[in-house]
Amino acid sequence: MTTSTNGVLAASPASSRRPLLAIGVGGVIVGALDLLYAIVVYSPRHPALIPQIIASGLLGRQSFQDGNASVALGFVLQFVIALGAATVYYLVSRKLKFLVHRAILCGMAYGALVFIFMHLVVLPLSAAPLGHMTFVHAATEFVQHWFVVGLPISLSVRHYAP
């Protein structure tokens, strides 16, 4: 906080950027790691397929016919979703301080909640063709969300906007 010329306390420019850093750093790390995980595990020989699958949430099966346009859309959507998840965690952490004080445990729990929300709400409401996910894939992705989604977000919030 700084004091303005009229004696009123005002947020310093550095402190007003901290929420953006917390959300931005966490969201970008999550977006990149989650995309890399999906490419390595599900489509290492055809990496462009993963962003097309993400874009199919909006475009449906047409995504697989749209080439680079749907790859670019999927890439953007990946980061919009990741930044959205980071924004939600940041906003809730302003009221529930234990999310910052217990960042590791809460981050892992948040990753699990993101997985559940994506699979029970977002994917069923999307235009993406629903495929069958084996128990092993679901369990692996569930745990992956602890470390690749929840932890980067919670640790970024703890670091940049405690």
DRENKOLGU-582886 format. One record per residue (C-alpha): residue number from 1; residue in three letters; x, y, z. Coordinates in Angstrom, 2 decimals. Layout:
(site NUM 'ALA' (X Y Z))
...
***
This chain:
(site 1 'MET' (0.00 0.00 0.00))
(site 2 'THR' (1.15 3.51 -0.73))
(site 3 'THR' (-0.16 6.88 0.36))
(site 4 'SER' (-1.41 9.14 -2.43))
(site 5 'THR' (-0.91 12.92 -2.46))
(site 6 'ASN' (-4.27 13.43 -0.74))
(site 7 'GLY' (-3.35 11.09 2.13))
(site 8 'VAL' (-5.58 8.19 1.01))
(site 9 'LEU' (-4.13 4.69 1.05))
(site 10 'ALA' (-3.95 3.16 -2.40))
(site 11 'ALA' (-2.73 -0.16 -3.71))
(site 12 'SER' (0.74 0.01 -5.16))
(site 13 'PRO' (1.13 -1.05 -8.80))
(site 14 'ALA' (3.19 -4.08 -7.71))
(site 15 'SER' (0.54 -5.33 -5.27))
(site 16 'SER' (-2.24 -4.94 -7.83))
(site 17 'ARG' (-0.31 -7.18 -10.25))
(site 18 'ARG' (0.18 -9.99 -7.77))
(site 19 'PRO' (-3.26 -11.54 -8.36))
(site 20 'LEU' (-2.60 -11.45 -12.11))
(site 21 'LEU' (0.77 -13.11 -11.56))
(site 22 'ALA' (-0.77 -15.77 -9.32))
(site 23 'ILE' (-3.47 -16.56 -11.88))
(site 24 'GLY' (-1.25 -16.14 -14.94))
(site 25 'VAL' (1.71 -18.19 -13.76))
(site 26 'GLY' (-0.45 -20.95 -12.33))
(site 27 'GLY' (-2.72 -21.04 -15.38))
(site 28 'VAL' (0.10 -21.08 -17.92))
(site 29 'ILE' (1.98 -23.83 -16.07))
(site 30 'VAL' (-1.19 -25.92 -15.80))
(site 31 'GLY' (-2.13 -25.34 -19.43))
(site 32 'ALA' (1.31 -26.37 -20.66))
(site 33 'LEU' (1.80 -29.37 -18.35))
(site 34 'ASP' (-1.70 -30.73 -18.89))
(site 35 'LEU' (-1.39 -30.40 -22.67))
(site 36 'LEU' (2.04 -32.03 -22.64))
(site 37 'TYR' (0.72 -34.88 -20.47))
(site 38 'ALA' (-2.19 -35.52 -22.83))
(site 39 'ILE' (0.07 -35.50 -25.89))
(site 40 'VAL' (2.65 -37.85 -24.36))
(site 41 'VAL' (0.09 -40.29 -22.94))
(site 42 'TYR' (-2.65 -40.27 -25.57))
(site 43 'SER' (-1.19 -39.17 -28.89))
(site 44 'PRO' (2.61 -38.90 -29.04))
(site 45 'ARG' (2.71 -39.69 -32.78))
(site 46 'HIS' (-0.03 -37.17 -33.64))
(site 47 'PRO' (0.31 -34.30 -31.14))
(site 48 'ALA' (-2.06 -32.01 -33.08))
(site 49 'LEU' (-4.87 -34.45 -32.32))
(site 50 'ILE' (-5.01 -33.37 -28.66))
(site 51 'PRO' (-5.83 -29.70 -29.35))
(site 52 'GLN' (-8.36 -30.88 -31.95))
(site 53 'ILE' (-10.00 -33.05 -29.29))
(site 54 'ILE' (-10.15 -30.01 -27.00))
(site 55 'ALA' (-11.66 -27.90 -29.82))
(site 56 'SER' (-14.25 -30.61 -30.41))
(site 57 'GLY' (-15.86 -29.43 -27.19))
(site 58 'LEU' (-17.13 -26.47 -29.21))
(site 59 'LEU' (-17.02 -27.80 -32.77))
(site 60 'GLY' (-18.00 -31.42 -32.33))
(site 61 'ARG' (-16.68 -33.87 -34.92))
(site 62 'GLN' (-16.10 -30.99 -37.35))
(site 63 'SER' (-12.97 -30.18 -35.33))
(site 64 'PHE' (-11.17 -33.12 -36.92))
(site 65 'GLN' (-11.86 -31.76 -40.41))
(site 66 'ASP' (-10.76 -28.17 -39.72))
(site 67 'GLY' (-7.00 -28.78 -39.60))
(site 68 'ASN' (-4.78 -26.08 -38.16))
(site 69 'ALA' (-7.71 -23.80 -37.30))
(site 70 'SER' (-9.07 -26.34 -34.81))
(site 71 'VAL' (-5.56 -27.05 -33.50))
(site 72 'ALA' (-5.16 -23.33 -32.75))
(site 73 'LEU' (-8.64 -23.14 -31.20))
(site 74 'GLY' (-7.92 -26.16 -29.00))
(site 75 'PHE' (-4.64 -24.64 -27.89))
(site 76 'VAL' (-6.37 -21.39 -26.91))
(site 77 'LEU' (-9.21 -23.24 -25.16))
(site 78 'GLN' (-6.70 -25.30 -23.16))
(site 79 'PHE' (-5.22 -22.14 -21.69))
(site 80 'VAL' (-8.60 -20.45 -21.19))
(site 81 'ILE' (-9.72 -23.45 -19.13))
(site 82 'ALA' (-6.44 -23.54 -17.16))
(site 83 'LEU' (-6.57 -19.79 -16.46))
(site 84 'GLY' (-10.22 -20.17 -15.46))
(site 85 'ALA' (-9.32 -22.88 -12.95))
(site 86 'ALA' (-6.53 -20.70 -11.54))
(site 87 'THR' (-8.91 -17.73 -11.30))
(site 88 'VAL' (-11.47 -19.75 -9.35))
(site 89 'TYR' (-8.85 -20.99 -6.89))
(site 90 'TYR' (-7.44 -17.49 -6.42))
(site 91 'LEU' (-10.88 -15.94 -5.82))
(site 92 'VAL' (-11.95 -18.62 -3.34))
(site 93 'SER' (-8.59 -18.37 -1.55))
(site 94 'ARG' (-9.35 -14.72 -0.72))
(site 95 'LYS' (-12.18 -15.93 1.54))
(site 96 'LEU' (-10.86 -19.34 2.61))
(site 97 'LYS' (-7.32 -18.57 3.78))
(site 98 'PHE' (-6.53 -22.21 4.52))
(site 99 'LEU' (-6.26 -22.69 0.73))
(site 100 'VAL' (-3.10 -20.60 0.91))
(site 101 'HIS' (-1.82 -21.85 4.28))
(site 102 'ARG' (-2.29 -25.51 3.32))
(site 103 'ALA' (-1.45 -25.07 -0.36))
(site 104 'ILE' (-0.14 -28.59 -1.01))
(site 105 'LEU' (-3.06 -30.52 0.44))
(site 106 'CYS' (-5.66 -28.03 -0.83))
(site 107 'GLY' (-4.04 -27.91 -4.26))
(site 108 'MET' (-4.21 -31.67 -4.61))
(site 109 'ALA' (-7.84 -31.65 -3.50))
(site 110 'TYR' (-8.57 -28.84 -5.96))
(site 111 'GLY' (-7.00 -30.85 -8.78))
(site 112 'ALA' (-9.37 -33.70 -7.92))
(site 113 'LEU' (-12.33 -31.30 -7.93))
(site 114 'VAL' (-11.31 -29.93 -11.33))
(site 115 'PHE' (-11.15 -33.48 -12.70))
(site 116 'ILE' (-14.61 -34.28 -11.33))
(site 117 'PHE' (-16.09 -31.01 -12.62))
(site 118 'MET' (-14.59 -31.52 -16.10))
(site 119 'HIS' (-15.84 -35.10 -16.38))
(site 120 'LEU' (-19.26 -34.72 -14.77))
(site 121 'VAL' (-20.24 -31.23 -15.95))
(site 122 'VAL' (-18.11 -29.77 -18.75))
(site 123 'LEU' (-17.60 -32.81 -20.99))
(site 124 'PRO' (-21.23 -33.99 -20.89))
(site 125 'LEU' (-22.41 -30.47 -21.80))
(site 126 'SER' (-19.85 -30.06 -24.59))
(site 127 'ALA' (-20.15 -31.04 -28.25))
(site 128 'ALA' (-17.17 -33.39 -27.90))
(site 129 'PRO' (-17.85 -36.94 -29.01))
(site 130 'LEU' (-17.82 -38.94 -25.80))
(site 131 'GLY' (-15.42 -41.82 -25.79))
(site 132 'HIS' (-15.07 -44.64 -23.32))
(site 133 'MET' (-12.45 -44.11 -20.61))
(site 134 'THR' (-11.08 -47.17 -18.89))
(site 135 'PHE' (-10.80 -47.27 -15.12))
(site 136 'VAL' (-7.01 -47.20 -15.36))
(site 137 'HIS' (-7.05 -44.08 -17.58))
(site 138 'ALA' (-9.58 -42.37 -15.30))
(site 139 'ALA' (-7.59 -43.21 -12.17))
(site 140 'THR' (-4.34 -42.06 -13.78))
(site 141 'GLU' (-5.89 -38.79 -14.93))
(site 142 'PHE' (-7.44 -38.26 -11.51))
(site 143 'VAL' (-4.02 -38.51 -9.84))
(site 144 'GLN' (-2.43 -36.49 -12.65))
(site 145 'HIS' (-4.82 -33.64 -11.84))
(site 146 'TRP' (-3.50 -33.54 -8.26))
(site 147 'PHE' (0.03 -32.80 -9.44))
(site 148 'VAL' (-0.38 -31.16 -12.85))
(site 149 'VAL' (-3.48 -29.05 -12.20))
(site 150 'GLY' (-4.07 -28.48 -8.50))
(site 151 'LEU' (-0.54 -28.08 -7.17))
(site 152 'PRO' (0.76 -25.56 -9.72))
(site 153 'ILE' (-2.30 -23.38 -9.14))
(site 154 'SER' (-2.21 -23.53 -5.33))
(site 155 'LEU' (1.55 -23.00 -5.15))
(site 156 'SER' (1.36 -20.08 -7.57))
(site 157 'VAL' (-1.36 -18.45 -5.48))
(site 158 'ARG' (0.62 -19.05 -2.30))
(site 159 'HIS' (3.75 -17.56 -3.86))
(site 160 'TYR' (2.34 -14.54 -5.67))
(site 161 'ALA' (-0.77 -13.61 -3.73))
(site 162 'PRO' (-0.63 -14.84 -0.16))
***
